[in-house]
Amino acid sequence: MQGKFIRLKVTQRVAEVTIDNPPVNALHPDVSDELLRALDEALNDAQVRALILTGVGKYFVAGADIPHFLTLDRLRAERYSLQIQHMQERLQAAHFPVIAAINGFALGGGCELAMACDIRLAADTARLGQPEVGLGIIPGAGGTQALPRLVPVGTAKKLLFTGEHITAAEAARLGLVDEVLPAAELPARARALAERIAANAPLAVRMAKKAVNLGLQTTLGEGLRLEAALFGELFESRDVQEGVAAFMEKRKPAFEGK
C-alpha cells in the first residue's frame, strides 16, 4: 500500500507501516483513515506475524492536526475522539504483536499511538508527552487511560497535569518505553525484534498477547483460568506437535500457524 500519508510494506512475515505527513506527522482524520486501512490490510494478510509502526524524519507523530480543532464543536470533538480511540483499539486487538519504533517526537496523539502498541522502542533523540492541557483540552485518544496502566498513577497524573515532555531515557526509566538506542540503530533493531517474534509459533504468540491483554482487565484468579484455557486450546494445533518434534529432533521448527 502506498497512500498519501501512509506506506505499508510486507517482507519476510513482517509488516512495516510508516507515517509520512510533513512537517510533523500530525494525525489529521485523513491520516487516521489511511492508517486504519493499512492496519486492516496487514490484518488480512495471512503471512504477517508482526508489525512495526514508525514515522518519517524527526517526528513519530507530534499529535493531532491542531488547526482541525477549530472546526469542531462538542459532538464533532467526541466523534473525533472515538475515531482515534477505535484505531488504538484495533492496534491493541491485532492478532500479531505491534512494535512502535519511536523515531522522534511522540506527543499527544503520537504518544497515545505508541502506548497502544505492544512494545515501544525509542531513539535516544525521541521526546514523549501529553501536552493537551496547554491547549485547554485533555488527551482524547486514550492517554488518560493508557498512561496510568504503564507508569505509576502519580507519575501519569503529573505528566497529564503539567503537559511535560520527557526524554526517551526518562521514559525508559518510568517504563513508558522498553528500549532506548541510538537513532541510527532504531530501524534495524525494530526489524530484528519483529523477525525474531515472527519466527515463533504465530498461534502461541497470539494467545500470549490475548492472555496478557485480557488478564490485565480482570482478577488474577480469572486471568490464571484464562491462561489455562488458552494453554489447553493450543494443544489442538499442529504447531504444538511441530514445535515439540523440532525440539526432540534438534532442528528449527516450521510453524504454519495452524
C-alpha positions as CSV (number, residue, x, y, z in Angstrom):
1,M,0.0,0.0,0.0
2,Q,1.3,3.4,-1.0
3,G,-1.1,6.1,0.3
4,K,-0.8,9.8,0.5
5,F,0.3,9.7,4.2
6,I,0.9,6.0,5.0
7,R,3.2,3.4,3.5
8,L,2.8,-0.3,4.1
9,K,5.5,-2.8,3.2
10,V,5.4,-6.5,4.0
11,T,8.6,-8.6,3.8
12,Q,9.5,-11.9,5.5
13,R,6.3,-12.0,7.6
14,V,6.9,-8.5,9.0
15,A,4.7,-5.5,8.1
16,E,6.2,-2.1,8.3
17,V,3.8,0.9,8.5
18,T,5.4,4.3,8.0
19,I,3.6,7.6,8.8
20,D,4.7,10.4,6.4
21,N,2.6,13.6,6.8
22,P,5.1,16.5,6.8
23,P,6.1,18.6,8.6
24,V,5.3,16.8,12.0
25,N,3.3,13.7,11.0
26,A,0.1,15.1,12.6
27,L,-2.8,12.8,13.0
28,H,-5.4,14.6,10.7
29,P,-8.5,12.5,10.3
30,D,-7.4,11.6,6.7
31,V,-4.1,10.3,8.1
32,S,-6.0,8.2,10.7
33,D,-8.3,6.8,8.0
34,E,-5.3,5.7,5.9
35,L,-3.6,4.2,9.0
36,L,-6.7,2.2,9.7
37,R,-6.7,0.9,6.1
38,A,-3.1,-0.1,6.3
39,L,-3.7,-1.9,9.5
40,D,-6.7,-3.7,8.0
41,E,-4.6,-4.7,5.0
42,A,-1.9,-6.1,7.4
43,L,-4.5,-7.9,9.5
44,N,-5.9,-9.6,6.4
45,D,-2.5,-10.7,5.2
46,A,-2.1,-14.3,6.4
47,Q,1.7,-14.1,6.2
48,V,2.1,-11.1,8.6
49,R,3.2,-12.2,12.1
50,A,4.5,-8.8,13.4
51,L,4.1,-5.2,12.6
52,I,6.4,-2.2,13.0
53,L,4.9,1.3,13.3
54,T,7.2,4.3,12.7
55,G,7.4,7.8,11.3
56,V,9.5,9.8,8.9
57,G,12.1,12.4,9.9
58,K,12.3,13.9,13.4
59,Y,8.7,13.0,14.3
60,F,7.0,9.8,15.2
61,V,3.7,11.7,15.5
62,A,3.6,15.1,17.0
63,G,-0.1,14.9,18.0
64,A,-3.3,15.9,16.3
65,D,-3.8,18.4,13.5
66,I,-4.3,21.4,15.8
67,P,-6.0,23.7,13.2
68,H,-8.5,21.0,12.6
69,F,-9.7,21.5,16.2
70,L,-11.1,24.9,15.2
71,T,-13.7,23.1,13.1
72,L,-15.0,21.0,16.0
73,D,-18.0,21.5,18.3
74,R,-18.8,19.3,21.2
75,L,-20.4,16.5,19.2
76,R,-17.7,16.6,16.4
77,A,-15.0,16.5,19.0
78,E,-16.5,13.5,20.7
79,R,-16.8,11.7,17.4
80,Y,-13.2,12.6,16.5
81,S,-12.0,11.2,19.9
82,L,-14.0,7.9,19.3
83,Q,-12.5,7.6,15.8
84,I,-8.9,7.9,17.1
85,Q,-9.7,5.5,20.0
86,H,-11.0,3.0,17.6
87,M,-7.7,3.0,15.8
88,Q,-5.9,2.4,19.2
89,E,-8.2,-0.5,20.0
90,R,-7.5,-2.1,16.6
91,L,-3.8,-2.0,17.3
92,Q,-4.3,-3.5,20.7
93,A,-6.6,-6.2,19.4
94,A,-4.4,-7.1,16.4
95,H,-3.6,-10.8,16.4
96,F,0.1,-10.1,16.0
97,P,2.4,-8.0,18.1
98,V,2.8,-4.4,17.1
99,I,6.2,-2.6,17.7
100,A,6.4,1.2,17.9
101,A,9.7,2.4,16.6
102,I,9.6,5.9,18.1
103,N,12.0,7.7,15.8
104,G,11.4,11.2,17.2
105,F,8.8,13.4,18.9
106,A,5.7,11.4,20.1
107,L,3.4,14.0,21.6
108,G,-0.3,13.9,22.3
109,G,-1.9,11.5,19.9
110,G,1.6,10.3,18.9
111,C,2.3,9.2,22.5
112,E,-1.1,7.6,22.7
113,L,-0.5,5.8,19.4
114,A,2.8,4.4,20.8
115,M,1.1,3.4,24.0
116,A,-1.4,1.3,22.0
117,C,1.5,-0.8,20.7
118,D,2.7,-3.9,22.4
119,I,6.4,-3.0,22.5
120,R,7.9,0.5,22.4
121,L,11.5,1.1,21.1
122,A,12.7,4.7,21.1
123,A,15.6,6.6,19.5
124,D,17.7,8.4,22.1
125,T,16.6,11.7,20.5
126,A,12.8,11.0,21.0
127,R,10.6,13.0,23.3
128,L,7.3,11.8,24.7
129,G,4.4,13.7,26.4
130,Q,0.8,14.6,26.7
131,P,0.7,18.4,26.3
132,E,-3.0,18.7,25.7
133,V,-3.8,20.7,28.9
134,G,-1.8,23.6,27.4
135,L,-4.4,23.8,24.6
136,G,-7.3,23.7,27.1
137,I,-8.2,20.1,26.4
138,I,-7.3,16.6,27.6
139,P,-6.0,13.6,25.7
140,G,-8.7,12.1,23.5
141,A,-7.0,9.1,22.1
142,G,-6.7,7.0,25.3
143,G,-4.0,8.9,27.1
144,T,-5.8,9.3,30.4
145,Q,-6.4,5.5,30.5
146,A,-3.3,4.1,28.9
147,L,-0.7,6.2,30.7
148,P,-1.6,5.1,34.3
149,R,-1.6,1.5,33.2
150,L,2.1,1.8,32.1
151,V,3.6,4.1,34.7
152,P,2.7,4.8,38.4
153,V,-0.6,6.6,38.8
154,G,1.0,9.7,40.4
155,T,3.6,9.9,37.6
156,A,0.9,9.6,35.0
157,K,-1.1,12.4,36.7
158,K,2.0,14.6,36.8
159,L,2.6,14.2,33.1
160,L,-1.0,14.8,32.3
161,F,-1.4,17.8,34.6
162,T,1.8,19.5,33.5
163,G,2.0,18.6,29.8
164,E,5.7,17.9,30.3
165,H,7.8,16.4,27.6
166,I,10.2,13.8,28.7
167,T,13.3,12.3,27.1
168,A,13.5,8.7,25.8
169,A,15.8,7.9,28.7
170,E,13.3,9.2,31.3
171,A,10.5,7.3,29.5
172,A,12.5,4.1,29.8
173,R,13.2,4.7,33.5
174,L,9.5,5.1,34.1
175,G,8.6,2.0,32.0
176,L,6.8,4.0,29.2
177,V,9.3,2.7,26.6
178,D,11.1,-0.7,26.7
179,E,14.4,0.1,25.0
180,V,16.3,3.2,24.0
181,L,19.1,3.2,21.4
182,P,20.9,5.5,19.0
183,A,18.6,6.8,16.3
184,A,20.6,5.3,13.5
185,E,20.2,1.8,15.1
186,L,16.4,2.0,15.6
187,P,15.2,0.7,12.3
188,A,17.5,-2.4,12.4
189,R,16.7,-3.2,16.0
190,A,12.9,-2.9,15.4
191,R,13.3,-5.2,12.3
192,A,15.4,-7.7,14.2
193,L,12.9,-7.9,17.1
194,A,10.0,-8.3,14.7
195,E,11.7,-11.0,12.8
196,R,12.5,-12.9,16.0
197,I,8.9,-12.7,17.0
198,A,7.8,-13.8,13.5
199,A,10.0,-16.9,13.8
200,N,8.0,-18.2,16.7
201,A,4.7,-20.1,16.5
202,P,2.1,-17.4,15.5
203,L,-0.8,-19.0,17.3
204,A,1.3,-19.2,20.6
205,V,2.3,-15.5,20.2
206,R,-1.3,-14.6,19.5
207,M,-2.5,-16.4,22.6
208,A,0.2,-14.9,24.8
209,K,-0.9,-11.4,23.7
210,K,-4.5,-12.3,24.3
211,A,-3.7,-13.7,27.8
212,V,-1.8,-10.6,28.9
213,N,-4.3,-8.1,27.5
214,L,-7.4,-9.8,28.8
215,G,-5.8,-10.8,32.0
216,L,-5.0,-7.1,32.9
217,Q,-8.7,-6.4,32.7
218,T,-9.7,-8.9,35.3
219,T,-8.7,-10.5,38.6
220,L,-5.5,-12.6,39.0
221,G,-7.7,-15.7,39.6
222,E,-9.7,-15.2,36.4
223,G,-6.6,-14.4,34.5
224,L,-5.0,-17.7,35.6
225,R,-8.1,-19.6,34.4
226,L,-7.9,-17.8,31.1
227,E,-4.3,-18.8,30.8
228,A,-5.1,-22.4,31.4
229,A,-7.9,-22.4,28.8
230,L,-5.6,-20.8,26.2
231,F,-2.8,-23.2,27.1
232,G,-5.2,-26.2,26.5
233,E,-6.6,-24.7,23.3
234,L,-3.1,-24.6,21.8
235,F,-2.7,-28.4,22.2
236,E,-5.3,-28.7,19.4
237,S,-2.9,-27.0,17.0
238,R,-0.4,-28.7,14.6
239,D,2.2,-26.1,15.7
240,V,2.5,-27.7,19.1
241,Q,3.3,-31.1,17.5
242,E,5.8,-29.4,15.2
243,G,7.4,-27.4,18.0
244,V,7.9,-30.5,20.2
245,A,9.1,-32.6,17.3
246,A,11.6,-30.0,16.2
247,F,12.9,-29.7,19.8
248,M,13.3,-33.5,20.0
249,E,15.0,-33.7,16.6
250,K,17.3,-30.7,17.3
251,R,16.1,-28.7,14.3
252,K,14.3,-25.4,13.6
253,P,10.5,-25.7,13.7
254,A,8.5,-24.9,10.6
255,F,5.4,-23.3,12.1
256,E,2.3,-23.0,10.0
257,G,0.0,-21.0,12.3
258,K,-2.4,-23.9,12.4
